[in-house]
Amino acid sequence: MKVGTFIRLRRQELNITQQDLNDRLAARGVDGSYGRIGHWEAGRNEPPFEDDDFRAALASSLEMGEYDMLKVLGYSVQPDGKSDAAKAGATIIDRMSPAAQRAAVEVLRALERSLG
C-alpha cells in the first residue's frame, strides 16, 4: 500500500481532517501545511517517509506505533523482542506530546526504582 493511501485511510478511520492531522504533526515537530497532506493522499508528492523523526511523528499522529504502521505498509519488520505490555505502553506514550512523553518515562523510571 502506498503511504499516501495509508494516511488517507487511517485518517478517515480516526475521523480526523487533513487539518487535524497537520496540527498533530506540527505538535510533534513536523512543519508544513495541511495542503501537503492532500498531495500525499492523492499521490502527487511523497511524504518524507525515509526520515526517522517523520515516521515516528506520523505514527503517533495516526494513533499507532511505528512498528505497526510499517507492518501495515508492507515493510518487513524484525520482531523487537518487546512484550505486549511494553508495546502497549510505547504506543500510549507515542500518542503524547513530547513533554508528556518525558513525564511518562520519568514516572516509569520512578516505578521501576520503587519495585527494586
PDB file as gemmi writes it, atoms N, CA and C in Angstrom:
CRYST1    1.000    1.000    1.000  90.00  90.00  90.00 P 1                      
ATOM      1  N   MET A   1       0.849  -1.171   0.000  1.00  0.00           N  
ATOM      2  CA  MET A   1       0.000   0.000   0.000  1.00  0.00           C  
ATOM      3  C   MET A   1       0.898   1.239   0.000  1.00  0.00           C  
ATOM      4  N   LYS A   2       0.515   2.222  -0.780  1.00  0.00           N  
ATOM      5  CA  LYS A   2       1.272   3.468  -0.817  1.00  0.00           C  
ATOM      6  C   LYS A   2       1.048   4.246   0.475  1.00  0.00           C  
ATOM      7  N   VAL A   3       2.060   4.990   0.871  1.00  0.00           N  
ATOM      8  CA  VAL A   3       1.991   5.755   2.118  1.00  0.00           C  
ATOM      9  C   VAL A   3       0.823   6.734   2.092  1.00  0.00           C  
ATOM     10  N   GLY A   4       0.626   7.429   0.969  1.00  0.00           N  
ATOM     11  CA  GLY A   4      -0.463   8.397   0.876  1.00  0.00           C  
ATOM     12  C   GLY A   4      -1.832   7.754   1.052  1.00  0.00           C  
ATOM     13  N   THR A   5      -2.017   6.598   0.451  1.00  0.00           N  
ATOM     14  CA  THR A   5      -3.283   5.868   0.602  1.00  0.00           C  
ATOM     15  C   THR A   5      -3.481   5.462   2.052  1.00  0.00           C  
ATOM     16  N   PHE A   6      -2.418   4.967   2.676  1.00  0.00           N  
ATOM     17  CA  PHE A   6      -2.491   4.587   4.086  1.00  0.00           C  
ATOM     18  C   PHE A   6      -2.881   5.786   4.951  1.00  0.00           C  
ATOM     19  N   ILE A   7      -2.238   6.930   4.716  1.00  0.00           N  
ATOM     20  CA  ILE A   7      -2.530   8.126   5.514  1.00  0.00           C  
ATOM     21  C   ILE A   7      -4.007   8.484   5.392  1.00  0.00           C  
ATOM     22  N   ARG A   8      -4.523   8.484   4.167  1.00  0.00           N  
ATOM     23  CA  ARG A   8      -5.930   8.825   3.953  1.00  0.00           C  
ATOM     24  C   ARG A   8      -6.865   7.858   4.672  1.00  0.00           C  
ATOM     25  N   LEU A   9      -6.614   6.548   4.505  1.00  0.00           N  
ATOM     26  CA  LEU A   9      -7.487   5.549   5.123  1.00  0.00           C  
ATOM     27  C   LEU A   9      -7.437   5.615   6.641  1.00  0.00           C  
ATOM     28  N   ARG A  10      -6.237   5.757   7.187  1.00  0.00           N  
ATOM     29  CA  ARG A  10      -6.114   5.810   8.648  1.00  0.00           C  
ATOM     30  C   ARG A  10      -6.737   7.094   9.196  1.00  0.00           C  
ATOM     31  N   ARG A  11      -6.536   8.181   8.503  1.00  0.00           N  
ATOM     32  CA  ARG A  11      -7.129   9.454   8.926  1.00  0.00           C  
ATOM     33  C   ARG A  11      -8.648   9.337   8.940  1.00  0.00           C  
ATOM     34  N   GLN A  12      -9.201   8.697   7.914  1.00  0.00           N  
ATOM     35  CA  GLN A  12     -10.654   8.510   7.849  1.00  0.00           C  
ATOM     36  C   GLN A  12     -11.138   7.587   8.964  1.00  0.00           C  
ATOM     37  N   GLU A  13     -10.362   6.542   9.272  1.00  0.00           N  
ATOM     38  CA  GLU A  13     -10.725   5.650  10.392  1.00  0.00           C  
ATOM     39  C   GLU A  13     -10.816   6.429  11.696  1.00  0.00           C  
ATOM     40  N   LEU A  14      -9.897   7.365  11.877  1.00  0.00           N  
ATOM     41  CA  LEU A  14      -9.855   8.164  13.100  1.00  0.00           C  
ATOM     42  C   LEU A  14     -10.853   9.317  13.075  1.00  0.00           C  
ATOM     43  N   ASN A  15     -11.487   9.514  11.903  1.00  0.00           N  
ATOM     44  CA  ASN A  15     -12.454  10.594  11.725  1.00  0.00           C  
ATOM     45  C   ASN A  15     -11.824  11.959  12.019  1.00  0.00           C  
ATOM     46  N   ILE A  16     -10.628  12.174  11.450  1.00  0.00           N  
ATOM     47  CA  ILE A  16      -9.959  13.463  11.591  1.00  0.00           C  
ATOM     48  C   ILE A  16      -9.743  14.065  10.202  1.00  0.00           C  
ATOM     49  N   THR A  17      -9.700  15.371  10.150  1.00  0.00           N  
ATOM     50  CA  THR A  17      -9.498  16.069   8.890  1.00  0.00           C  
ATOM     51  C   THR A  17      -8.009  16.149   8.562  1.00  0.00           C  
ATOM     52  N   GLN A  18      -7.740  16.594   7.343  1.00  0.00           N  
ATOM     53  CA  GLN A  18      -6.344  16.837   6.969  1.00  0.00           C  
ATOM     54  C   GLN A  18      -5.740  17.906   7.874  1.00  0.00           C  
ATOM     55  N   GLN A  19      -6.532  18.922   8.212  1.00  0.00           N  
ATOM     56  CA  GLN A  19      -6.044  19.977   9.113  1.00  0.00           C  
ATOM     57  C   GLN A  19      -5.748  19.403  10.495  1.00  0.00           C  
ATOM     58  N   ASP A  20      -6.610  18.508  10.988  1.00  0.00           N  
ATOM     59  CA  ASP A  20      -6.350  17.868  12.283  1.00  0.00           C  
ATOM     60  C   ASP A  20      -5.027  17.117  12.254  1.00  0.00           C  
ATOM     61  N   LEU A  21      -4.804  16.361  11.182  1.00  0.00           N  
ATOM     62  CA  LEU A  21      -3.559  15.610  11.067  1.00  0.00           C  
ATOM     63  C   LEU A  21      -2.374  16.563  10.998  1.00  0.00           C  
ATOM     64  N   ASN A  22      -2.510  17.632  10.236  1.00  0.00           N  
ATOM     65  CA  ASN A  22      -1.439  18.621  10.156  1.00  0.00           C  
ATOM     66  C   ASN A  22      -1.135  19.190  11.543  1.00  0.00           C  
ATOM     67  N   ASP A  23      -2.170  19.497  12.315  1.00  0.00           N  
ATOM     68  CA  ASP A  23      -1.979  20.034  13.668  1.00  0.00           C  
ATOM     69  C   ASP A  23      -1.261  19.028  14.564  1.00  0.00           C  
ATOM     70  N   ARG A  24      -1.626  17.757  14.429  1.00  0.00           N  
ATOM     71  CA  ARG A  24      -0.972  16.712  15.227  1.00  0.00           C  
ATOM     72  C   ARG A  24       0.503  16.586  14.845  1.00  0.00           C  
ATOM     73  N   LEU A  25       0.787  16.622  13.549  1.00  0.00           N  
ATOM     74  CA  LEU A  25       2.177  16.549  13.091  1.00  0.00           C  
ATOM     75  C   LEU A  25       2.964  17.765  13.586  1.00  0.00           C  
ATOM     76  N   ALA A  26       2.359  18.943  13.498  1.00  0.00           N  
ATOM     77  CA  ALA A  26       3.026  20.166  13.951  1.00  0.00           C  
ATOM     78  C   ALA A  26       3.345  20.090  15.440  1.00  0.00           C  
ATOM     79  N   ALA A  27       2.438  19.514  16.222  1.00  0.00           N  
ATOM     80  CA  ALA A  27       2.679  19.369  17.666  1.00  0.00           C  
ATOM     81  C   ALA A  27       3.853  18.437  17.948  1.00  0.00           C  
ATOM     82  N   ARG A  28       4.200  17.617  16.962  1.00  0.00           N  
ATOM     83  CA  ARG A  28       5.310  16.683  17.113  1.00  0.00           C  
ATOM     84  C   ARG A  28       6.542  17.142  16.330  1.00  0.00           C  
ATOM     85  N   GLY A  29       6.532  18.410  15.931  1.00  0.00           N  
ATOM     86  CA  GLY A  29       7.716  18.994  15.323  1.00  0.00           C  
ATOM     87  C   GLY A  29       7.828  18.880  13.819  1.00  0.00           C  
ATOM     88  N   VAL A  30       6.767  18.448  13.134  1.00  0.00           N  
ATOM     89  CA  VAL A  30       6.795  18.349  11.674  1.00  0.00           C  
ATOM     90  C   VAL A  30       6.120  19.588  11.116  1.00  0.00           C  
ATOM     91  N   ASP A  31       6.873  20.428  10.433  1.00  0.00           N  
ATOM     92  CA  ASP A  31       6.343  21.680   9.888  1.00  0.00           C  
ATOM     93  C   ASP A  31       5.756  21.469   8.500  1.00  0.00           C  
ATOM     94  N   GLY A  32       4.853  22.336   8.138  1.00  0.00           N  
ATOM     95  CA  GLY A  32       4.275  22.284   6.808  1.00  0.00           C  
ATOM     96  C   GLY A  32       2.880  22.858   6.811  1.00  0.00           C  
ATOM     97  N   SER A  33       2.092  22.480   5.820  1.00  0.00           N  
ATOM     98  CA  SER A  33       0.715  22.940   5.729  1.00  0.00           C  
ATOM     99  C   SER A  33      -0.184  21.738   5.493  1.00  0.00           C  
ATOM    100  N   TYR A  34      -1.453  21.916   5.833  1.00  0.00           N  
ATOM    101  CA  TYR A  34      -2.361  20.784   5.659  1.00  0.00           C  
ATOM    102  C   TYR A  34      -2.523  20.432   4.188  1.00  0.00           C  
ATOM    103  N   GLY A  35      -2.257  21.373   3.272  1.00  0.00           N  
ATOM    104  CA  GLY A  35      -2.353  21.101   1.846  1.00  0.00           C  
ATOM    105  C   GLY A  35      -1.428  19.992   1.388  1.00  0.00           C  
ATOM    106  N   ARG A  36      -0.277  19.888   2.038  1.00  0.00           N  
ATOM    107  CA  ARG A  36       0.668  18.832   1.644  1.00  0.00           C  
ATOM    108  C   ARG A  36       0.094  17.451   1.933  1.00  0.00           C  
ATOM    109  N   ILE A  37      -0.737  17.340   2.953  1.00  0.00           N  
ATOM    110  CA  ILE A  37      -1.352  16.047   3.267  1.00  0.00           C  
ATOM    111  C   ILE A  37      -2.252  15.623   2.115  1.00  0.00           C  
ATOM    112  N   GLY A  38      -2.987  16.551   1.539  1.00  0.00           N  
ATOM    113  CA  GLY A  38      -3.806  16.260   0.370  1.00  0.00           C  
ATOM    114  C   GLY A  38      -2.956  15.798  -0.804  1.00  0.00           C  
ATOM    115  N   HIS A  39      -1.798  16.406  -0.971  1.00  0.00           N  
ATOM    116  CA  HIS A  39      -0.883  15.998  -2.048  1.00  0.00           C  
ATOM    117  C   HIS A  39      -0.368  14.582  -1.800  1.00  0.00           C  
ATOM    118  N   TRP A  40      -0.044  14.271  -0.541  1.00  0.00           N  
ATOM    119  CA  TRP A  40       0.412  12.903  -0.221  1.00  0.00           C  
ATOM    120  C   TRP A  40      -0.695  11.901  -0.521  1.00  0.00           C  
ATOM    121  N   GLU A  41      -1.903  12.220  -0.036  1.00  0.00           N  
ATOM    122  CA  GLU A  41      -3.017  11.294  -0.191  1.00  0.00           C  
ATOM    123  C   GLU A  41      -3.383  11.076  -1.659  1.00  0.00           C  
ATOM    124  N   ALA A  42      -3.227  12.099  -2.482  1.00  0.00           N  
ATOM    125  CA  ALA A  42      -3.548  11.994  -3.908  1.00  0.00           C  
ATOM    126  C   ALA A  42      -2.398  11.415  -4.722  1.00  0.00           C  
ATOM    127  N   GLY A  43      -1.247  11.229  -4.104  1.00  0.00           N  
ATOM    128  CA  GLY A  43      -0.105  10.670  -4.797  1.00  0.00           C  
ATOM    129  C   GLY A  43       0.681  11.679  -5.623  1.00  0.00           C  
ATOM    130  N   ARG A  44       0.399  12.969  -5.434  1.00  0.00           N  
ATOM    131  CA  ARG A  44       1.137  13.992  -6.173  1.00  0.00           C  
ATOM    132  C   ARG A  44       2.544  14.197  -5.623  1.00  0.00           C  
ATOM    133  N   ASN A  45       2.707  13.993  -4.326  1.00  0.00           N  
ATOM    134  CA  ASN A  45       4.007  14.087  -3.671  1.00  0.00           C  
ATOM    135  C   ASN A  45       4.113  12.941  -2.678  1.00  0.00           C  
ATOM    136  N   GLU A  46       5.336  12.559  -2.380  1.00  0.00           N  
ATOM    137  CA  GLU A  46       5.573  11.529  -1.369  1.00  0.00           C  
ATOM    138  C   GLU A  46       5.988  12.202  -0.058  1.00  0.00           C  
ATOM    139  N   PRO A  47       5.464  11.733   1.054  1.00  0.00           N  
ATOM    140  CA  PRO A  47       5.917  12.282   2.333  1.00  0.00           C  
ATOM    141  C   PRO A  47       7.364  11.856   2.595  1.00  0.00           C  
ATOM    142  N   PRO A  48       8.058  12.553   3.483  1.00  0.00           N  
ATOM    143  CA  PRO A  48       9.458  12.218   3.770  1.00  0.00           C  
ATOM    144  C   PRO A  48       9.571  10.970   4.649  1.00  0.00           C  
ATOM    145  N   PHE A  49       9.091   9.860   4.125  1.00  0.00           N  
ATOM    146  CA  PHE A  49       8.977   8.634   4.911  1.00  0.00           C  
ATOM    147  C   PHE A  49      10.332   8.042   5.293  1.00  0.00           C  
ATOM    148  N   GLU A  50      11.401   8.412   4.577  1.00  0.00           N  
ATOM    149  CA  GLU A  50      12.732   7.900   4.908  1.00  0.00           C  
ATOM    150  C   GLU A  50      13.292   8.566   6.172  1.00  0.00           C  
ATOM    151  N   ASP A  51      12.668   9.651   6.614  1.00  0.00           N  
ATOM    152  CA  ASP A  51      13.103  10.391   7.804  1.00  0.00           C  
ATOM    153  C   ASP A  51      12.541   9.711   9.054  1.00  0.00           C  
ATOM    154  N   ASP A  52      13.431   9.233   9.928  1.00  0.00           N  
ATOM    155  CA  ASP A  52      13.017   8.519  11.139  1.00  0.00           C  
ATOM    156  C   ASP A  52      12.084   9.359  12.015  1.00  0.00           C  
ATOM    157  N   ASP A  53      12.413  10.643  12.174  1.00  0.00           N  
ATOM    158  CA  ASP A  53      11.587  11.516  13.012  1.00  0.00           C  
ATOM    159  C   ASP A  53      10.195  11.707  12.405  1.00  0.00           C  
ATOM    160  N   PHE A  54      10.146  11.829  11.085  1.00  0.00           N  
ATOM    161  CA  PHE A  54       8.842  11.969  10.436  1.00  0.00           C  
ATOM    162  C   PHE A  54       8.000  10.714  10.654  1.00  0.00           C  
ATOM    163  N   ARG A  55       8.604   9.544  10.444  1.00  0.00           N  
ATOM    164  CA  ARG A  55       7.850   8.289  10.621  1.00  0.00           C  
ATOM    165  C   ARG A  55       7.290   8.183  12.032  1.00  0.00           C  
ATOM    166  N   ALA A  56       8.112   8.515  13.023  1.00  0.00           N  
ATOM    167  CA  ALA A  56       7.654   8.444  14.415  1.00  0.00           C  
ATOM    168  C   ALA A  56       6.513   9.432  14.654  1.00  0.00           C  
ATOM    169  N   ALA A  57       6.652  10.649  14.135  1.00  0.00           N  
ATOM    170  CA  ALA A  57       5.606  11.658  14.305  1.00  0.00           C  
ATOM    171  C   ALA A  57       4.321  11.251  13.596  1.00  0.00           C  
ATOM    172  N   LEU A  58       4.452  10.690  12.401  1.00  0.00           N  
ATOM    173  CA  LEU A  58       3.275  10.256  11.653  1.00  0.00           C  
ATOM    174  C   LEU A  58       2.554   9.131  12.385  1.00  0.00           C  
ATOM    175  N   ALA A  59       3.292   8.132  12.819  1.00  0.00           N  
ATOM    176  CA  ALA A  59       2.665   7.014  13.536  1.00  0.00           C  
ATOM    177  C   ALA A  59       1.939   7.519  14.778  1.00  0.00           C  
ATOM    178  N   SER A  60       2.610   8.347  15.543  1.00  0.00           N  
ATOM    179  CA  SER A  60       1.991   8.886  16.749  1.00  0.00           C  
ATOM    180  C   SER A  60       0.756   9.716  16.413  1.00  0.00           C  
ATOM    181  N   SER A  61       0.849  10.534  15.387  1.00  0.00           N  
ATOM    182  CA  SER A  61      -0.282  11.370  14.979  1.00  0.00           C  
ATOM    183  C   SER A  61      -1.464  10.535  14.499  1.00  0.00           C  
ATOM    184  N   LEU A  62      -1.171   9.363  13.962  1.00  0.00           N  
ATOM    185  CA  LEU A  62      -2.226   8.461  13.497  1.00  0.00           C  
ATOM    186  C   LEU A  62      -2.599   7.423  14.562  1.00  0.00           C  
ATOM    187  N   GLU A  63      -2.149   7.681  15.793  1.00  0.00           N  
ATOM    188  CA  GLU A  63      -2.518   6.882  16.964  1.00  0.00           C  
ATOM    189  C   GLU A  63      -2.161   5.409  16.820  1.00  0.00           C  
ATOM    190  N   MET A  64      -0.925   5.177  16.403  1.00  0.00           N  
ATOM    191  CA  MET A  64      -0.440   3.802  16.330  1.00  0.00           C  
ATOM    192  C   MET A  64       1.066   3.800  16.526  1.00  0.00           C  
ATOM    193  N   GLY A  65       1.600   2.640  16.810  1.00  0.00           N  
ATOM    194  CA  GLY A  65       3.039   2.512  16.941  1.00  0.00           C  
ATOM    195  C   GLY A  65       3.703   2.482  15.573  1.00  0.00           C  
ATOM    196  N   GLU A  66       4.945   2.908  15.545  1.00  0.00           N  
ATOM    197  CA  GLU A  66       5.671   2.925  14.273  1.00  0.00           C  
ATOM    198  C   GLU A  66       5.821   1.517  13.710  1.00  0.00           C  
ATOM    199  N   TYR A  67       6.089   0.543  14.555  1.00  0.00           N  
ATOM    200  CA  TYR A  67       6.233  -0.851  14.132  1.00  0.00           C  
ATOM    201  C   TYR A  67       4.960  -1.327  13.426  1.00  0.00           C  
ATOM    202  N   ASP A  68       3.805  -1.038  14.039  1.00  0.00           N  
ATOM    203  CA  ASP A  68       2.530  -1.455  13.452  1.00  0.00           C  
ATOM    204  C   ASP A  68       2.269  -0.742  12.131  1.00  0.00           C  
ATOM    205  N   MET A  69       2.610   0.539  12.070  1.00  0.00           N  
ATOM    206  CA  MET A  69       2.419   1.288  10.838  1.00  0.00           C  
ATOM    207  C   MET A  69       3.257   0.685   9.709  1.00  0.00           C  
ATOM    208  N   LEU A  70       4.505   0.370  10.004  1.00  0.00           N  
ATOM    209  CA  LEU A  70       5.383  -0.214   8.989  1.00  0.00           C  
ATOM    210  C   LEU A  70       4.860  -1.564   8.511  1.00  0.00           C  
ATOM    211  N   LYS A  71       4.341  -2.366   9.433  1.00  0.00           N  
ATOM    212  CA  LYS A  71       3.769  -3.661   9.044  1.00  0.00           C  
ATOM    213  C   LYS A  71       2.574  -3.473   8.106  1.00  0.00           C  
ATOM    214  N   VAL A  72       1.689  -2.533   8.434  1.00  0.00           N  
ATOM    215  CA  VAL A  72       0.523  -2.273   7.590  1.00  0.00           C  
ATOM    216  C   VAL A  72       0.952  -1.856   6.189  1.00  0.00           C  
ATOM    217  N   LEU A  73       2.037  -1.098   6.105  1.00  0.00           N  
ATOM    218  CA  LEU A  73       2.529  -0.613   4.818  1.00  0.00           C  
ATOM    219  C   LEU A  73       3.306  -1.668   4.042  1.00  0.00           C  
ATOM    220  N   GLY A  74       3.472  -2.850   4.633  1.00  0.00           N  
ATOM    221  CA  GLY A  74       4.108  -3.944   3.915  1.00  0.00           C  
ATOM    222  C   GLY A  74       5.611  -4.043   4.085  1.00  0.00           C  
ATOM    223  N   TYR A  75       6.160  -3.276   5.015  1.00  0.00           N  
ATOM    224  CA  TYR A  75       7.597  -3.370   5.273  1.00  0.00           C  
ATOM    225  C   TYR A  75       7.884  -4.630   6.074  1.00  0.00           C  
ATOM    226  N   SER A  76       9.011  -5.236   5.815  1.00  0.00           N  
ATOM    227  CA  SER A  76       9.457  -6.381   6.595  1.00  0.00           C  
ATOM    228  C   SER A  76      10.128  -5.831   7.849  1.00  0.00           C  
ATOM    229  N   VAL A  77       9.486  -6.049   8.977  1.00  0.00           N  
ATOM    230  CA  VAL A  77       9.972  -5.503  10.235  1.00  0.00           C  
ATOM    231  C   VAL A  77      10.383  -6.659  11.133  1.00  0.00           C  
ATOM    232  N   GLN A  78      11.593  -6.589  11.626  1.00  0.00           N  
ATOM    233  CA  GLN A  78      12.089  -7.632  12.512  1.00  0.00           C  
ATOM    234  C   GLN A  78      11.436  -7.508  13.881  1.00  0.00           C  
ATOM    235  N   PRO A  79      11.038  -8.619  14.480  1.00  0.00           N  
ATOM    236  CA  PRO A  79      10.476  -8.554  15.826  1.00  0.00           C  
ATOM    237  C   PRO A  79      11.487  -7.913  16.765  1.00  0.00           C  
ATOM    238  N   ASP A  80      10.990  -7.112  17.672  1.00  0.00           N  
ATOM    239  CA  ASP A  80      11.886  -6.390  18.559  1.00  0.00           C  
ATOM    240  C   ASP A  80      12.080  -7.062  19.913  1.00  0.00           C  
ATOM    241  N   GLY A  81      11.380  -8.158  20.164  1.00  0.00           N  
ATOM    242  CA  GLY A  81      11.544  -8.874  21.423  1.00  0.00           C  
ATOM    243  C   GLY A  81      10.855  -8.209  22.600  1.00  0.00           C  
ATOM    244  N   LYS A  82      10.070  -7.181  22.363  1.00  0.00           N  
ATOM    245  CA  LYS A  82       9.368  -6.485  23.444  1.00  0.00           C  
ATOM    246  C   LYS A  82       8.077  -7.223  23.774  1.00  0.00           C  
ATOM    247  N   SER A  83       7.721  -7.208  25.050  1.00  0.00           N  
ATOM    248  CA  SER A  83       6.481  -7.844  25.481  1.00  0.00           C  
ATOM    249  C   SER A  83       5.284  -7.044  24.971  1.00  0.00           C  
ATOM    250  N   ASP A  84       4.113  -7.661  25.003  1.00  0.00           N  
ATOM    251  CA  ASP A  84       2.897  -6.961  24.597  1.00  0.00           C  
ATOM    252  C   ASP A  84       2.649  -5.751  25.494  1.00  0.00           C  
ATOM    253  N   ALA A  85       2.959  -5.878  26.794  1.00  0.00           N  
ATOM    254  CA  ALA A  85       2.783  -4.756  27.720  1.00  0.00           C  
ATOM    255  C   ALA A  85       3.713  -3.603  27.350  1.00  0.00           C  
ATOM    256  N   ALA A  86       4.949  -3.921  26.986  1.00  0.00           N  
ATOM    257  CA  ALA A  86       5.901  -2.873  26.591  1.00  0.00           C  
ATOM    258  C   ALA A  86       5.432  -2.178  25.319  1.00  0.00           C  
ATOM    259  N   LYS A  87       4.929  -2.949  24.364  1.00  0.00           N  
ATOM    260  CA  LYS A  87       4.437  -2.359  23.119  1.00  0.00           C  
ATOM    261  C   LYS A  87       3.216  -1.484  23.379  1.00  0.00           C  
ATOM    262  N   ALA A  88       2.322  -1.939  24.241  1.00  0.00           N  
ATOM    263  CA  ALA A  88       1.135  -1.147  24.563  1.00  0.00           C  
ATOM    264  C   ALA A  88       1.538   0.153  25.237  1.00  0.00           C  
ATOM    265  N   GLY A  89       2.469   0.075  26.172  1.00  0.00           N  
ATOM    266  CA  GLY A  89       2.954   1.284  26.846  1.00  0.00           C  
ATOM    267  C   GLY A  89       3.612   2.243  25.877  1.00  0.00           C  
ATOM    268  N   ALA A  90       4.415   1.706  24.983  1.00  0.00           N  
ATOM    269  CA  ALA A  90       5.089   2.549  23.990  1.00  0.00           C  
ATOM    270  C   ALA A  90       4.077   3.209  23.065  1.00  0.00           C  
ATOM    271  N   THR A  91       3.040   2.481  22.680  1.00  0.00           N  
ATOM    272  CA  THR A  91       2.017   3.046  21.806  1.00  0.00           C  
ATOM    273  C   THR A  91       1.306   4.201  22.505  1.00  0.00           C  
ATOM    274  N   ILE A  92       0.996   4.027  23.774  1.00  0.00           N  
ATOM    275  CA  ILE A  92       0.339   5.095  24.535  1.00  0.00           C  
ATOM    276  C   ILE A  92       1.255   6.308  24.636  1.00  0.00           C  
ATOM    277  N   ILE A  93       2.503   6.080  24.971  1.00  0.00           N  
ATOM    278  CA  ILE A  93       3.453   7.185  25.102  1.00  0.00           C  
ATOM    279  C   ILE A  93       3.663   7.873  23.763  1.00  0.00           C  
ATOM    280  N   ASP A  94       3.684   7.117  22.661  1.00  0.00           N  
ATOM    281  CA  ASP A  94       3.858   7.707  21.330  1.00  0.00           C  
ATOM    282  C   ASP A  94       2.753   8.704  20.989  1.00  0.00           C  
ATOM    283  N   ARG A  95       1.595   8.542  21.568  1.00  0.00           N  
ATOM    284  CA  ARG A  95       0.462   9.427  21.278  1.00  0.00           C  
ATOM    285  C   ARG A  95       0.536  10.745  22.044  1.00  0.00           C  
ATOM    286  N   MET A  96       1.449  10.837  23.001  1.00  0.00           N  
ATOM    287  CA  MET A  96       1.546  12.013  23.865  1.00  0.00           C  
ATOM    288  C   MET A  96       2.428  13.090  23.247  1.00  0.00           C  
ATOM    289  N   SER A  97       2.269  14.284  23.763  1.00  0.00           N  
ATOM    290  CA  SER A  97       3.159  15.378  23.365  1.00  0.00           C  
ATOM    291  C   SER A  97       4.563  15.065  23.889  1.00  0.00           C  
ATOM    292  N   PRO A  98       5.587  15.710  23.332  1.00  0.00           N  
ATOM    293  CA  PRO A  98       6.953  15.456  23.820  1.00  0.00           C  
ATOM    294  C   PRO A  98       7.109  15.687  25.325  1.00  0.00           C  
ATOM    295  N   ALA A  99       6.500  16.728  25.856  1.00  0.00           N  
ATOM    296  CA  ALA A  99       6.608  16.999  27.296  1.00  0.00           C  
ATOM    297  C   ALA A  99       5.940  15.887  28.107  1.00  0.00           C  
ATOM    298  N   ALA A 100       4.777  15.447  27.663  1.00  0.00           N  
ATOM    299  CA  ALA A 100       4.080  14.364  28.356  1.00  0.00           C  
ATOM    300  C   ALA A 100       4.855  13.058  28.240  1.00  0.00           C  
ATOM    301  N   GLN A 101       5.516  12.836  27.101  1.00  0.00           N  
ATOM    302  CA  GLN A 101       6.338  11.633  26.939  1.00  0.00           C  
ATOM    303  C   GLN A 101       7.458  11.606  27.977  1.00  0.00           C  
ATOM    304  N   ARG A 102       8.142  12.746  28.133  1.00  0.00           N  
ATOM    305  CA  ARG A 102       9.227  12.810  29.128  1.00  0.00           C  
ATOM    306  C   ARG A 102       8.697  12.537  30.523  1.00  0.00           C  
ATOM    307  N   ALA A 103       7.542  13.104  30.860  1.00  0.00           N  
ATOM    308  CA  ALA A 103       6.947  12.890  32.180  1.00  0.00           C  
ATOM    309  C   ALA A 103       6.569  11.427  32.373  1.00  0.00           C  
ATOM    310  N   ALA A 104       6.012  10.801  31.355  1.00  0.00           N  
ATOM    311  CA  ALA A 104       5.619   9.392  31.451  1.00  0.00           C  
ATOM    312  C   ALA A 104       6.831   8.502  31.676  1.00  0.00           C  
ATOM    313  N   VAL A 105       7.913   8.784  30.969  1.00  0.00           N  
ATOM    314  CA  VAL A 105       9.132   7.983  31.145  1.00  0.00           C  
ATOM    315  C   VAL A 105       9.676   8.157  32.561  1.00  0.00           C  
ATOM    316  N   GLU A 106       9.627   9.365  33.082  1.00  0.00           N  
ATOM    317  CA  GLU A 106      10.088   9.593  34.463  1.00  0.00           C  
ATOM    318  C   GLU A 106       9.224   8.834  35.465  1.00  0.00           C  
ATOM    319  N   VAL A 107       7.915   8.797  35.236  1.00  0.00           N  
ATOM    320  CA  VAL A 107       7.016   8.034  36.118  1.00  0.00           C  
ATOM    321  C   VAL A 107       7.385   6.552  36.071  1.00  0.00           C  
ATOM    322  N   LEU A 108       7.637   6.030  34.877  1.00  0.00           N  
ATOM    323  CA  LEU A 108       8.016   4.623  34.743  1.00  0.00           C  
ATOM    324  C   LEU A 108       9.351   4.343  35.434  1.00  0.00           C  
ATOM    325  N   ARG A 109      10.296   5.247  35.294  1.00  0.00           N  
ATOM    326  CA  ARG A 109      11.591   5.068  35.971  1.00  0.00           C  
ATOM    327  C   ARG A 109      11.429   5.075  37.487  1.00  0.00           C  
ATOM    328  N   ALA A 110      10.587   5.966  38.001  1.00  0.00           N  
ATOM    329  CA  ALA A 110      10.333   6.018  39.444  1.00  0.00           C  
ATOM    330  C   ALA A 110       9.673   4.720  39.913  1.00  0.00           C  
ATOM    331  N   LEU A 111       8.734   4.219  39.140  1.00  0.00           N  
ATOM    332  CA  LEU A 111       8.081   2.946  39.471  1.00  0.00           C  
ATOM    333  C   LEU A 111       9.084   1.808  39.461  1.00  0.00           C  
ATOM    334  N   GLU A 112       9.951   1.786  38.469  1.00  0.00           N  
ATOM    335  CA  GLU A 112      10.980   0.746  38.398  1.00  0.00           C  
ATOM    336  C   GLU A 112      11.880   0.777  39.629  1.00  0.00           C  
ATOM    337  N   ARG A 113      12.294   1.985  40.040  1.00  0.00           N  
ATOM    338  CA  ARG A 113      13.155   2.113  41.236  1.00  0.00           C  
ATOM    339  C   ARG A 113      12.424   1.658  42.491  1.00  0.00           C  
ATOM    340  N   SER A 114      11.146   1.960  42.603  1.00  0.00           N  
ATOM    341  CA  SER A 114      10.405   1.617  43.809  1.00  0.00           C  
ATOM    342  C   SER A 114      10.163   0.113  43.927  1.00  0.00           C  
ATOM    343  N   LEU A 115      10.182  -0.590  42.795  1.00  0.00           N  
ATOM    344  CA  LEU A 115       9.952  -2.035  42.800  1.00  0.00           C  
ATOM    345  C   LEU A 115      11.238  -2.818  42.967  1.00  0.00           C  
ATOM    346  N   GLY A 116      12.333  -2.120  42.959  1.00  0.00           N  
ATOM    347  CA  GLY A 116      13.627  -2.751  43.219  1.00  0.00           C  
ATOM    348  C   GLY A 116      14.238  -3.360  42.057  1.00  0.00           C  
TER     349      GLY A 116                                                      
END                                                                             
